């Protein structure tokens, strides 16, 4: 499985309530259950009119299938080539 960042353009997503975000997560989870084990959702960041989602997937097509089933756009799919954090400095 490869890790991907999925950028989703969703107008107003940053203003959604916790309840509305929970509903979105349920919708995503339902789509993921149809595609398992080809796609796994790690987490998402909500920022303004976008979400940045971190997924594990067999390939980009699996992510596109999730987008079709869930109704959430996959505006940009970027493979992750590495991970760094403060501990990377040594």
C-alpha positions in Angstrom: 0.0 0.0 0.0 1.2 3.5 -0.8 0.4 6.7 1.1 -1.3 9.6 -0.6 -2.4 13.1 0.2 -5.8 13.8 -1.4 -6.7 17.5 -1.7 -10.5 18.0 -1.9 -12.2 21.2 -2.8 -15.4 21.4 -0.8 -16.9 24.9 -0.4 -17.7 25.7 3.2 -16.2 22.5 4.7 -14.3 24.6 7.2 -17.5 26.0 8.6 -19.2 22.6 9.2 -20.3 21.7 12.7 -18.8 18.6 14.5 -22.1 16.8 13.8 -21.8 17.6 10.0 -18.2 16.5 10.0 -19.2 13.2 11.7 -21.8 12.7 9.0 -19.1 13.2 6.3 -16.9 10.7 8.1 -19.7 8.2 8.2 -20.3 8.7 4.4 -16.6 8.2 3.8 -16.4 5.1 6.0 -19.4 3.5 4.1 -17.5 4.0 0.9 -14.3 2.6 2.4 -16.1 -0.5 3.6 -17.1 -1.2 0.0 -13.5 -0.9 -1.2 -11.7 -2.6 1.7 -8.9 -3.6 1.8 -7.9 -1.5 -1.3 -8.2 1.9 0.5 -7.6 3.0 4.1 -8.3 6.5 5.5 -5.7 7.6 8.1 -7.0 11.1 8.9 -7.9 14.5 7.3 -7.2 18.1 7.9 -10.0 20.6 7.4 -8.8 24.0 6.2 -11.1 26.7 4.7 -12.8 25.3 1.6 -10.5 22.2 1.4 -9.7 19.0 3.1 -6.3 17.3 3.0 -6.8 13.6 3.5 -4.1 11.1 4.2 -4.9 7.7 2.7 -3.2 4.3 2.2 -4.2 2.8 -1.1 -3.2 0.2 -3.6 -3.2 2.8 -6.4 -4.7 6.2 -7.4 -7.7 4.4 -9.1 -8.8 3.0 -5.7 -8.8 6.6 -4.4 -10.8 7.8 -7.4 -13.3 4.9 -6.8 -13.7 6.1 -3.2 -14.4 9.6 -4.4 -17.1 8.4 -6.8 -18.8 6.3 -4.2 -18.6 8.9 -1.4 -19.4 11.9 -3.5 -16.3 13.7 -2.1 -14.1 15.1 -4.9 -10.5 14.0 -5.2 -9.3 17.3 -6.7 -5.6 16.4 -6.5 -4.0 13.1 -5.6 -0.3 13.2 -4.6 1.8 10.2 -3.7 3.9 10.6 -0.6 7.6 10.0 -1.2 8.7 10.4 2.4 7.8 11.6 5.9 9.8 14.0 8.0 9.2 15.5 11.5 11.3 17.2 14.2 12.9 13.9 15.1 14.3 13.6 11.5 17.0 16.2 12.5 18.5 13.6 14.8 
